[in-house]
Amino acid sequence: MPEFPVRRMSLLIEEIHHEGGPLAAVPRLRGAVMAVVKNPFAGTHVTEIQDAMETLKPLGLMMTDRLIAALGGLDGIDGYGKGAMVGERGEAEHGALWHVPGGYSMRARLGESRAIVPSAMKVSPMGSSLDVPLAHINAAYVRSHFDAITISVPDAPRADEIVFVLAMSKGPRVHSRMGGLEVWQIKGEDGLR
């Protein structure tokens, strides 16, 4: 089984009070946790890599727990997303290893969460940024929760590393007014509406 030793971890918490309009009654919180890990597949092409997702599950759970704690607990978390930046000796598929351990770890801790966990990944040089998409945890069509959080780790990913990211939010975008499906209209039947 390949190993993904962690070199460093970072947390980012944003508190958004306004976007040029009036102050929000309750500030919106967005947060991300990043783990910089060694890429065991860097510099080679390995055909069968899916088993590595199992190895990454404990990391996903640990990162989820840290992010929930940093956001002040489970109460109010209603948006999520994930991402990965792969160093130049890797390939995008190495970032795709994060789909199951990242997404399912958040779902395991957040309880009911039926919507797909939006994701972004890329192969990138050290110091790059990644816009990690966010969406509502129970209904993908809730426009008020379409958002992103931009992350960057200044000294990562090195050529033989991956930066795995989990992101969560509390509440809609400040000043959301684009209509569409509202939170109170969620039926929770299929993860879409």
C-alpha positions in Angstrom: 0.0 0.0 0.0 1.5 3.4 -0.9 2.1 5.9 1.8 1.3 9.7 1.9 3.4 11.1 4.7 2.3 14.6 5.7 4.9 17.4 5.5 2.7 20.2 6.7 -0.9 21.2 7.4 -2.6 24.6 7.2 -5.9 26.0 8.1 -7.6 29.1 6.6 -10.7 30.6 8.1 -12.5 33.6 6.6 -15.2 35.7 8.3 -17.2 37.7 5.7 -19.1 40.7 7.1 -20.1 42.4 3.8 -19.3 42.5 0.1 -19.8 46.3 -0.3 -23.5 46.3 0.9 -24.8 46.5 4.4 -23.2 44.5 7.3 -24.6 40.9 7.5 -26.6 40.1 10.6 -24.5 37.0 10.9 -21.1 36.9 9.2 -20.5 34.1 6.7 -17.7 31.7 7.5 -15.6 29.9 5.0 -12.8 27.6 5.8 -10.2 25.2 4.3 -7.7 22.7 5.6 -4.7 21.8 3.5 -2.4 18.8 3.9 0.8 18.7 2.0 1.8 15.1 1.4 4.4 13.1 -0.4 3.2 11.7 -3.7 4.2 8.1 -3.9 3.5 8.0 -7.6 5.5 11.0 -8.6 7.8 10.5 -11.6 6.1 7.2 -12.6 3.0 6.0 -14.4 1.3 3.4 -12.2 -1.8 1.9 -13.8 -3.6 0.7 -10.7 -3.8 3.4 -8.1 -7.4 3.2 -6.8 -6.3 1.2 -3.7 -4.5 4.3 -2.5 -7.9 5.9 -1.7 -8.2 3.5 1.2 -4.9 4.7 2.6 -6.0 8.3 2.5 -9.3 7.8 4.4 -7.8 8.4 7.9 -6.2 11.7 6.6 -9.6 12.8 5.2 -11.3 12.1 8.6 -8.5 13.9 10.5 -8.7 17.0 8.2 -12.5 17.0 8.4 -12.4 17.0 12.2 -9.8 19.9 12.3 -11.9 22.0 9.9 -15.1 21.4 11.8 -13.4 22.4 15.1 -11.9 25.5 13.4 -15.3 26.6 12.2 -16.7 26.4 15.7 -18.4 23.0 15.5 -21.0 21.3 13.2 -23.8 23.7 13.9 -24.5 25.8 10.7 -22.1 24.0 8.3 -24.1 23.8 5.1 -21.6 24.1 2.3 -18.6 22.0 1.2 -16.0 21.3 -1.5 -12.7 19.7 -2.0 -9.6 20.0 -4.2 -6.0 18.9 -4.9 -2.9 20.4 -6.4 -0.4 17.9 -7.7 3.3 18.8 -8.1 4.9 18.7 -11.5 6.2 15.2 -11.3 2.7 13.9 -10.8 -0.5 13.8 -12.8 -4.1 15.1 -12.3 -5.2 11.5 -11.6 -3.1 11.5 -8.4 -5.3 14.4 -7.3 -8.4 12.5 -8.2 -7.5 10.0 -5.5 -9.0 12.5 -3.1 -12.6 12.1 -4.4 -13.6 9.3 -2.1 -11.5 9.9 1.1 -12.1 13.7 1.0 -15.8 13.7 0.1 -16.9 10.7 2.1 -15.0 11.9 5.2 -16.9 15.1 5.2 -20.2 13.3 4.7 -19.4 10.9 7.5 -18.9 13.8 10.0 -21.6 16.2 8.7 -24.5 13.7 8.8 -27.2 14.2 6.1 -25.4 15.6 3.1 -26.9 14.4 -0.2 -25.4 16.7 -2.8 -22.3 15.9 -4.7 -19.1 17.4 -3.2 -17.8 19.8 -5.8 -14.1 19.5 -6.7 -11.2 21.1 -8.4 -7.8 19.7 -9.1 -4.8 20.5 -11.2 -1.1 19.9 -11.7 0.7 23.0 -10.6 4.0 24.5 -9.7 4.9 25.4 -6.1 3.1 28.4 -4.7 0.1 28.1 -7.0 -3.4 28.9 -5.8 -6.6 26.8 -6.3 -10.2 28.0 -6.2 -12.0 25.2 -4.3 -15.7 25.3 -5.3 -18.4 25.3 -2.5 -22.0 24.2 -2.8 -24.8 23.4 -0.4 -24.5 20.0 1.3 -28.0 18.8 0.5 -29.0 20.4 -2.7 -26.6 21.2 -5.5 -29.0 23.8 -7.1 -29.1 26.2 -4.2 -27.6 29.3 -5.9 -27.0 31.2 -2.6 -24.3 28.7 -1.8 -22.4 28.6 -5.1 -19.0 30.0 -4.1 -15.3 29.2 -3.8 -12.5 29.6 -1.4 -9.0 30.4 -2.7 -6.1 28.5 -1.1 -2.4 28.5 -1.5 0.5 27.0 0.4 3.6 29.1 -0.4 6.1 26.2 -0.5 3.9 23.6 -2.0 3.3 21.5 -3.9 6.9 20.5 -4.5 7.5 18.4 -7.6 6.9 15.2 -5.7 4.0 16.3 -3.5 0.2 16.7 -3.4 -1.8 19.4 -1.6 -5.1 17.8 -0.5 -7.8 20.4 0.4 -11.2 20.2 2.2 -13.4 23.2 2.4 -16.7 24.1 4.3 -18.9 27.1 4.8 -21.6 28.3 7.1 -24.4 30.2 5.5 -25.1 31.7 2.0 -23.0 34.3 0.3 -23.3 37.6 2.0 -25.9 39.7 0.0 -27.1 36.6 -2.1 -29.9 37.7 -4.3 -29.8 35.5 -7.4 -33.0 33.7 -6.8 -33.5 30.1 -7.8 -33.9 27.3 -5.3 -33.8 28.7 -1.7 -32.6 26.8 1.3 -36.1 26.6 2.8 -37.3 24.9 -0.5 -34.8 22.0 -0.3 -36.6 18.6 -0.6 -33.5 16.6 0.0 -34.6 13.7 -2.3 -31.8 13.4 -4.8 -29.0 15.8 -3.8 -30.1 18.3 -6.5 -33.2 20.0 -5.2 
